[in-house]
């Protein structure tokens, strides 16, 4: 089964993502930048879904930049799913390494199609 990493600290968002993708992916949940480095930074994932606002000493944008530089994740797509809906945020997230930028709330079908398009 394909593996998905969700980097998100909002419980409701985590529950929704688990419901949407549980039949297609083995899902690991990471709630902070520190947890990412402690538990998940050496695991191969098919896709990463992450928020911009996460707990920890760096935000999702900085973590995205670091993940994209890591040879373990060369070619691993990142879907940025965030409540930050400002127009310039899309550009900033894409520059940081997001392959797709979606804002919350998002239609489940649109989210699933976005994930499929990245795989």
C-alpha positions in Angstrom: 0.0 0.0 0.0 1.1 3.5 -0.7 2.3 5.7 2.2 1.1 9.2 2.9 2.5 11.6 5.5 0.2 14.3 6.8 1.9 17.1 8.6 -1.0 18.9 10.3 -1.7 19.9 14.0 -5.4 20.5 13.7 -7.4 17.5 15.0 -10.4 18.0 12.8 -8.3 18.3 9.6 -6.4 15.1 10.6 -9.6 13.2 11.1 -11.0 14.3 7.8 -7.9 13.4 5.9 -7.8 10.0 7.5 -11.4 9.4 6.5 -10.8 10.5 2.9 -7.6 8.5 2.3 -7.7 5.5 4.7 -8.7 3.0 1.9 -5.9 4.2 -0.5 -2.9 4.9 1.8 -1.1 3.9 5.0 -1.2 7.2 6.7 1.4 8.6 9.2 0.4 11.8 11.1 3.0 14.3 12.2 1.9 17.3 14.3 5.0 19.4 14.4 8.3 20.1 12.7 10.2 18.5 15.7 8.1 15.3 15.4 8.9 15.2 11.7 12.6 15.1 12.4 12.3 12.7 15.3 10.1 10.1 13.6 9.5 10.5 9.9 12.4 12.2 8.1 13.9 8.9 6.8 10.7 7.2 5.7 9.8 7.0 2.0 6.3 8.4 1.3 4.3 8.4 -2.0 3.0 11.9 -1.1 3.1 14.5 1.7 0.1 16.7 2.6 1.0 19.6 4.9 -0.3 22.8 6.4 1.6 26.0 6.6 0.7 26.6 10.2 2.2 23.7 12.2 3.5 23.4 15.7 7.2 23.6 16.2 10.2 25.9 15.8 9.7 26.2 12.0 6.5 26.7 10.0 5.3 24.5 7.1 6.9 26.7 4.5 10.3 26.3 6.0 9.8 22.6 6.5 8.7 22.2 2.9 11.9 23.9 1.7 14.0 21.5 3.9 12.1 18.4 2.8 12.5 19.3 -0.9 16.3 19.6 -0.4 16.5 16.1 1.3 17.6 13.4 -1.2 15.2 11.0 0.5 12.3 13.0 -0.9 13.6 13.8 -4.4 10.4 13.5 -6.5 8.0 13.1 -3.5 5.1 15.5 -4.2 3.9 17.9 -1.5 0.3 19.1 -1.4 0.0 22.2 0.7 -3.5 22.3 2.3 -4.0 25.4 4.4 -6.4 28.0 5.7 -4.0 30.7 4.5 -6.1 31.9 1.5 -4.3 35.2 0.7 -3.5 35.3 -3.0 0.3 35.7 -2.5 0.4 32.6 -0.2 -0.1 30.3 -3.2 3.0 31.8 -4.9 5.0 31.6 -1.6 4.0 28.0 -1.0 4.9 26.9 -4.6 8.3 28.6 -4.3 8.8 26.8 -1.0 8.2 23.4 -2.7 4.5 22.7 -2.8 3.4 20.9 -6.0 -0.2 21.8 -5.4 -1.7 24.5 -3.2 -5.3 24.1 -1.9 -7.1 26.1 0.7 -9.4 24.8 3.5 -12.2 24.0 3.4 -11.7 22.0 0.3 -14.2 19.7 -1.5 -13.3 16.1 -0.9 -13.5 15.2 -4.6 -11.1 18.1 -5.5 -8.7 17.0 -2.8 -8.7 13.3 -4.0 -8.3 14.4 -7.7 -5.3 16.6 -6.7 -3.7 13.7 -4.8 -4.3 11.4 -7.8 -2.8 14.0 -10.2 0.4 14.1 -8.1 0.8 10.3 -8.2 
